[in-house]
Amino acid sequence: MTTFQNEVADEHASATGGIPGQTADVLILPAEVERDLNESDGSLGSLGRPFDRRNPFFVGMAGAFGVAVAYVVFRGIADITSVLVVVGLALFIAIGLNPIIDRLIARSLSRGAAVAIVTFGFVLIVGVFVVVATPPITHEFHVLVTSYPRYKADLIAGRGWAGRLMLKLHLTGYLNGKSKIELPVAGGMLGAGKALLSVGVATVSVVALTVYFLIALPGVKNLWLSLIVRSRRERVALLTDEVFDRVGGFMLGNLFTSLISAVGTYIWLVAFGVPYALLLALVVAVLDLIPMVGSTIAGVIVSLVALTKGLPVGIATAAFYITYRFLEDYLLNPRVMKHTVKVSPGLTIIATLVGGSLLGIIGALIAIPIAATIHLLLEEVAFPRQNRR
């Protein structure tokens, strides 16, 4: 035997309890080692020692390669964050609308027909909003363009409450041309165009993916359950159904609170004769779907429009929305979520604040269902396991 063969035999004998230095006629080598030893005899010389995987160089290379792979993975995820947000939002909306689909299916409708009805209802609501919003917006834009010279002259002369405010703040110089303000008009218009295009593409993508998820949601659920071990699949299926029910409850509860805000806004504006009451009520209903901050934005918009009927009406409208926001955010909305999502009012407020801080409007929208899911998993999985110990 060669020197390398003797060393391999000694190592094998030491590992198996044999006697080092024993000849090959009584030593049984593994098939892989014997094949490698036989193939090593040739003109190119014999094989060297096996590479030691505990060598610092090997450990360092393996660690560096692992870090590089992790960096590529996380960098790829960061690059497609916007796409993942769109997909996640569409899936969230589809899960929220799934209870409506199930109720329609229970009335002997196919899933495709139920999805078509829900999609038609959504398109109808958008169409009504466009029909109601287009005439007043067009009219006000025309009035603003034609009346701008008169408004500017009144502000420069200090007429009206806005003109007096401009005089006190010494802002009239920016209107009569004595002070210059350089605005990046071209860049601003280009940036606004890009933003509108991005929002439009994202909206169309969310709608299309929502319709797709509504149709394919049973298949998505089966795919998810197929990844679970068979022994735990039934329990995971029950937990998944409960999560779907809570997300759907959140969606229906959010629509309920938005409807209340729209009706209250319409009654208030009609009572004080504020123009475009129906349009503003629809705007409030849409914005109120965003927890915590939606009602604030809606209140600012409605209060500014109410100023057209005079300063007292504008102040009264602002006070009305401040009061309503307190009642909705801290009394109505938490109680509705407690019965639909089964989350305590305190956790609802905390989840909304945390979600808004992390992902903005989308984070505030999905924060409560995520909190409900975490709460469910803690109650059904983590707490019972801790109590058994």
C-alpha positions as CSV (number, residue, x, y, z in Angstrom):
1,M,0.0,0.0,0.0
2,T,1.0,3.6,-0.6
3,T,1.8,6.0,2.3
4,F,-1.6,7.7,1.8
5,Q,-3.4,4.4,1.8
6,N,-1.7,3.4,5.1
7,E,-2.7,6.8,6.6
8,V,-6.3,6.3,5.5
9,A,-6.3,2.7,6.9
10,D,-4.9,4.0,10.2
11,E,-7.6,6.6,10.5
12,H,-10.3,4.1,9.6
13,A,-8.9,1.6,12.1
14,S,-8.8,4.2,14.9
15,A,-12.4,5.2,14.1
16,T,-13.6,1.6,14.1
17,G,-11.5,0.3,17.0
18,G,-9.0,-1.6,14.9
19,I,-5.3,-1.8,15.2
20,P,-3.3,1.0,13.4
21,G,-0.8,-0.3,10.8
22,Q,-2.9,-3.5,10.1
23,T,-2.5,-4.7,6.5
24,A,-5.2,-4.2,3.9
25,D,-6.0,-7.9,3.6
26,V,-7.9,-7.8,6.9
27,L,-9.1,-4.2,6.6
28,I,-12.5,-3.5,5.0
29,L,-12.6,0.1,3.7
30,P,-15.8,2.0,2.8
31,A,-16.8,1.7,-0.8
32,E,-16.3,5.4,-1.5
33,V,-12.8,5.4,0.0
34,E,-11.8,2.2,-1.8
35,R,-13.0,3.6,-5.1
36,D,-11.1,6.9,-4.6
37,L,-7.9,4.9,-3.7
38,N,-8.2,2.8,-6.8
39,E,-8.9,5.7,-9.0
40,S,-5.9,7.6,-7.6
41,D,-3.4,5.2,-9.0
42,G,-2.3,6.7,-12.3
43,S,0.1,8.9,-14.1
44,L,-1.3,12.0,-12.5
45,G,-0.4,10.9,-9.0
46,S,-2.4,10.0,-5.9
47,L,-5.1,12.0,-4.1
48,G,-4.1,14.3,-1.3
49,R,-5.6,14.4,2.2
50,P,-9.3,15.3,2.5
51,F,-9.9,19.0,3.1
52,D,-10.4,19.7,6.8
53,R,-13.8,21.5,7.1
54,R,-12.7,22.8,10.5
55,N,-9.9,24.8,8.9
56,P,-10.2,28.5,9.6
57,F,-10.0,29.3,5.9
58,F,-12.9,27.0,5.1
59,V,-15.0,28.4,8.0
60,G,-14.3,31.9,7.0
61,M,-15.2,31.3,3.3
62,A,-18.4,29.6,4.3
63,G,-19.3,32.4,6.6
64,A,-18.5,35.1,4.0
65,F,-20.6,33.2,1.4
66,G,-23.5,33.0,3.8
67,V,-23.3,36.7,4.5
68,A,-23.2,37.4,0.7
69,V,-26.3,35.3,0.1
70,A,-28.2,36.9,2.9
71,Y,-27.3,40.4,1.6
72,V,-28.5,39.5,-1.9
73,V,-31.8,38.1,-0.5
74,F,-32.5,41.1,1.7
75,R,-31.4,43.5,-1.0
76,G,-33.8,41.8,-3.4
77,I,-36.6,42.0,-0.9
78,A,-35.9,45.7,-0.4
79,D,-36.0,46.3,-4.1
80,I,-39.4,44.8,-4.5
81,T,-40.9,46.2,-1.3
82,S,-43.4,48.3,-3.3
83,V,-44.6,45.2,-5.2
84,L,-44.9,43.2,-2.0
85,V,-47.0,46.1,-0.4
86,V,-49.4,46.1,-3.4
87,V,-49.8,42.3,-3.3
88,G,-50.2,42.3,0.4
89,L,-52.8,45.0,0.3
90,A,-54.8,43.2,-2.5
91,L,-54.7,40.0,-0.5
92,F,-55.9,41.8,2.6
93,I,-58.8,43.4,0.8
94,A,-59.7,40.1,-0.8
95,I,-59.8,38.4,2.6
96,G,-61.9,41.2,4.0
97,L,-64.4,40.9,1.2
98,N,-64.5,37.1,1.4
99,P,-67.4,37.0,3.9
100,I,-69.6,38.8,1.4
101,I,-68.5,36.3,-1.3
102,D,-69.4,33.4,1.1
103,R,-72.8,34.8,1.8
104,L,-73.5,35.2,-1.9
105,I,-72.3,31.6,-2.6
106,A,-74.6,30.4,0.2
107,R,-77.5,31.7,-2.0
108,S,-76.6,29.2,-4.7
109,L,-74.3,31.5,-6.7
110,S,-71.0,30.4,-8.2
111,R,-67.9,32.0,-6.9
112,G,-67.2,33.7,-10.2
113,A,-70.8,35.2,-10.2
114,A,-70.3,36.4,-6.6
115,V,-67.0,38.0,-7.4
116,A,-68.6,39.7,-10.5
117,I,-71.4,41.1,-8.3
118,V,-69.0,42.5,-5.8
119,T,-66.7,44.0,-8.5
120,F,-69.8,45.5,-10.2
121,G,-70.8,47.1,-6.9
122,F,-67.3,48.6,-6.5
123,V,-67.3,50.0,-10.0
124,L,-70.8,51.4,-9.5
125,I,-69.7,53.2,-6.3
126,V,-66.6,54.6,-8.1
127,G,-68.8,55.7,-11.0
128,V,-71.3,57.5,-8.7
129,F,-68.4,59.2,-7.0
130,V,-67.0,60.4,-10.3
131,V,-70.4,61.6,-11.5
132,V,-71.1,63.5,-8.3
133,A,-67.5,65.0,-8.1
134,T,-66.9,66.0,-11.7
135,P,-69.4,68.9,-12.1
136,P,-68.6,70.8,-8.9
137,I,-64.8,70.3,-9.3
138,T,-65.0,71.6,-12.9
139,H,-67.2,74.5,-11.9
140,E,-65.0,75.6,-9.0
141,F,-61.9,75.3,-11.1
142,H,-63.5,77.6,-13.8
143,V,-64.6,80.1,-11.1
144,L,-61.1,80.1,-9.6
145,V,-59.4,80.8,-12.9
146,T,-61.8,83.6,-13.9
147,S,-62.0,85.2,-10.4
148,Y,-58.3,84.9,-9.6
149,P,-57.5,88.6,-10.5
150,R,-60.2,89.9,-8.2
151,Y,-59.2,87.6,-5.4
152,K,-55.6,88.7,-5.7
153,A,-56.6,92.4,-5.7
154,D,-58.7,91.9,-2.6
155,L,-55.8,90.1,-0.8
156,I,-53.3,92.9,-1.7
157,A,-55.7,95.6,-0.6
158,G,-56.4,93.8,2.7
159,R,-60.1,93.4,2.1
160,G,-61.9,90.5,3.8
161,W,-60.7,88.4,6.6
162,A,-58.1,86.7,4.4
163,G,-56.7,90.0,3.2
164,R,-56.4,91.3,6.8
165,L,-54.6,88.1,7.7
166,M,-52.2,88.6,4.8
167,L,-51.5,92.1,6.0
168,K,-50.8,91.0,9.6
169,L,-48.4,88.3,8.3
170,H,-46.8,90.7,5.9
171,L,-47.4,88.4,2.9
172,T,-48.9,90.9,0.5
173,G,-45.4,91.6,-1.0
174,Y,-45.4,88.1,-2.5
175,L,-48.6,88.9,-4.3
176,N,-47.8,92.3,-5.8
177,G,-44.4,91.2,-7.1
178,K,-42.1,93.0,-4.7
179,S,-40.7,89.8,-3.3
180,K,-39.7,87.0,-5.5
181,I,-40.2,83.3,-4.8
182,E,-38.5,80.9,-7.1
183,L,-40.5,77.7,-7.4
184,P,-39.4,74.7,-9.3
185,V,-42.5,74.7,-11.5
186,A,-41.2,72.3,-14.1
187,G,-39.7,69.9,-11.6
188,G,-42.8,70.1,-9.4
189,M,-45.2,69.4,-12.3
190,L,-42.9,66.5,-13.4
191,G,-42.8,65.1,-9.9
192,A,-46.6,65.5,-9.5
193,G,-47.1,63.7,-12.8
194,K,-44.9,60.8,-11.8
195,A,-46.6,60.6,-8.4
196,L,-50.1,60.5,-10.1
197,L,-48.9,57.9,-12.6
198,S,-47.5,55.7,-9.8
199,V,-50.7,56.0,-7.8
200,G,-52.8,55.2,-10.8
201,V,-50.7,52.1,-11.7
202,A,-50.7,51.0,-8.1
203,T,-54.5,51.4,-7.8
204,V,-55.2,49.5,-11.0
205,S,-52.8,46.7,-9.8
206,V,-54.5,46.5,-6.4
207,V,-57.9,46.3,-8.0
208,A,-56.8,43.6,-10.5
209,L,-55.0,41.5,-7.9
210,T,-58.0,41.8,-5.5
211,V,-60.3,40.4,-8.1
212,Y,-57.9,37.6,-8.8
213,F,-57.4,36.8,-5.1
214,L,-61.2,36.8,-4.6
215,I,-61.5,34.1,-7.3
216,A,-58.5,32.1,-6.3
217,L,-58.7,32.5,-2.5
218,P,-59.7,28.8,-1.9
219,G,-56.8,27.7,-3.9
220,V,-54.4,30.1,-2.1
221,K,-55.8,28.7,1.2
222,N,-55.3,25.1,0.1
223,L,-51.7,25.9,-1.0
224,W,-51.0,27.4,2.4
225,L,-52.4,24.4,4.2
226,S,-50.4,22.0,2.0
227,L,-47.2,23.5,3.4
228,I,-48.3,22.5,6.9
229,V,-47.5,19.1,8.5
230,R,-50.5,16.7,8.1
231,S,-50.8,16.2,11.9
232,R,-51.3,20.0,12.5
233,R,-53.1,20.8,9.3
234,E,-56.6,20.6,10.8
235,R,-55.8,23.0,13.6
236,V,-54.0,25.4,11.3
237,A,-57.1,25.3,9.0
238,L,-59.4,26.3,11.9
239,L,-57.0,29.1,12.9
240,T,-56.8,30.3,9.3
241,D,-60.6,30.4,9.1
242,E,-60.8,32.4,12.3
243,V,-58.2,34.9,11.0
244,F,-60.2,35.3,7.8
245,D,-63.4,35.9,9.8
246,R,-61.7,38.6,11.9
247,V,-60.2,40.4,8.9
248,G,-63.7,40.3,7.3
249,G,-65.2,41.6,10.5
250,F,-62.7,44.5,10.5
251,M,-63.6,45.3,6.9
252,L,-67.4,45.3,7.6
253,G,-66.9,47.2,10.9
254,N,-64.8,49.9,9.1
255,L,-67.4,50.3,6.4
256,F,-70.1,50.7,9.1
257,T,-68.2,53.5,10.9
258,S,-67.5,55.2,7.5
259,L,-71.2,55.1,6.7
260,I,-72.1,56.7,10.0
261,S,-69.5,59.5,9.4
262,A,-70.9,60.1,5.9
263,V,-74.5,60.3,7.1
264,G,-73.5,62.6,10.0
265,T,-71.6,64.9,7.6
266,Y,-74.4,65.1,5.1
267,I,-76.9,66.1,7.8
268,W,-74.6,68.7,9.2
269,L,-73.8,70.3,5.9
270,V,-77.4,70.3,4.7
271,A,-78.5,71.9,8.0
272,F,-76.0,74.8,7.6
273,G,-76.4,75.1,3.8
274,V,-72.8,74.2,3.0
275,P,-72.4,73.5,-0.8
276,Y,-71.6,70.1,-2.2
277,A,-73.0,68.2,0.8
278,L,-73.3,64.9,-1.0
279,L,-69.8,65.1,-2.5
280,L,-68.2,66.0,0.8
281,A,-70.1,63.2,2.5
282,L,-68.7,60.7,0.0
283,V,-65.2,62.1,0.5
284,V,-65.6,61.7,4.3
285,A,-66.8,58.1,3.8
286,V,-63.7,57.2,1.7
287,L,-61.2,59.0,4.0
288,D,-62.7,57.6,7.1
289,L,-61.7,54.1,6.0
290,I,-58.2,55.1,7.1
291,P,-58.1,54.6,10.9
292,M,-57.2,57.5,13.2
293,V,-55.9,60.0,10.6
294,G,-58.7,59.6,8.0
295,S,-61.3,61.5,9.9
296,T,-58.9,64.3,10.6
297,I,-58.1,64.8,7.0
298,A,-61.8,64.7,6.1
299,G,-62.6,67.3,8.9
300,V,-60.0,69.7,7.5
301,I,-61.4,69.5,4.0
302,V,-65.0,69.9,5.1
303,S,-64.1,72.8,7.4
304,L,-62.3,74.6,4.6
305,V,-65.3,74.3,2.4
306,A,-67.6,75.4,5.2
307,L,-65.7,78.7,5.4
308,T,-67.5,79.7,2.2
309,K,-70.6,80.2,4.4
310,G,-68.8,82.4,6.8
311,L,-66.2,82.1,9.6
312,P,-68.7,81.0,12.3
313,V,-69.9,78.1,10.2
314,G,-66.3,77.1,9.5
315,I,-65.4,77.2,13.1
316,A,-68.5,75.3,14.1
317,T,-67.8,72.6,11.5
318,A,-64.2,72.2,12.8
319,A,-65.5,71.9,16.3
320,F,-68.0,69.3,15.1
321,Y,-65.3,67.2,13.5
322,I,-63.0,67.5,16.5
323,T,-65.8,66.1,18.7
324,Y,-66.7,63.4,16.2
325,R,-63.1,62.3,15.8
326,F,-62.8,61.9,19.6
327,L,-66.1,59.9,19.7
328,E,-65.1,57.7,16.7
329,D,-61.5,57.1,17.4
330,Y,-61.8,56.4,21.2
331,L,-65.4,55.3,21.7
332,L,-67.2,54.1,18.5
333,N,-64.4,52.5,16.5
334,P,-62.8,50.6,19.4
335,R,-66.1,49.2,20.5
336,V,-67.1,48.1,17.0
337,M,-63.7,46.4,16.5
338,K,-64.1,44.7,19.9
339,H,-67.3,43.0,18.6
340,T,-66.1,42.3,15.0
341,V,-62.3,41.7,15.3
342,K,-62.5,40.7,19.0
343,V,-59.7,43.1,20.0
344,S,-59.8,45.3,23.1
345,P,-60.1,49.1,22.5
346,G,-56.7,49.8,24.0
347,L,-55.0,47.3,21.7
348,T,-56.9,48.8,18.7
349,I,-55.5,52.3,19.4
350,I,-52.0,51.1,20.0
351,A,-51.9,48.9,16.9
352,T,-53.2,51.7,14.7
353,L,-50.5,54.1,16.1
354,V,-47.7,51.5,15.6
355,G,-48.9,50.5,12.1
356,G,-49.2,54.2,11.0
357,S,-45.6,54.9,12.2
358,L,-44.2,51.9,10.4
359,L,-46.0,51.9,7.0
360,G,-48.1,55.1,7.0
361,I,-51.6,54.9,5.7
362,I,-51.4,51.3,4.6
363,G,-49.9,50.3,8.0
364,A,-52.7,52.0,9.8
365,L,-55.2,50.2,7.6
366,I,-53.9,46.7,8.2
367,A,-52.7,47.2,11.8
368,I,-55.9,46.1,13.5
369,P,-56.3,42.8,11.6
370,I,-52.6,42.0,12.2
371,A,-53.0,42.7,15.9
372,A,-56.1,40.5,16.0
373,T,-54.1,37.7,14.3
374,I,-51.3,38.0,16.8
375,H,-53.8,38.1,19.7
376,L,-55.5,34.9,18.3
377,L,-52.2,33.0,18.0
378,L,-51.2,34.0,21.6
379,E,-54.5,32.8,23.0
380,E,-54.7,29.6,21.1
381,V,-51.1,28.5,20.8
382,A,-48.6,30.4,23.0
383,F,-50.6,30.7,26.3
384,P,-51.9,27.1,26.4
385,R,-48.4,25.8,25.8
386,Q,-47.0,27.9,28.6
387,N,-49.8,26.7,31.0
388,R,-48.9,23.1,30.3
389,R,-45.4,23.5,31.5
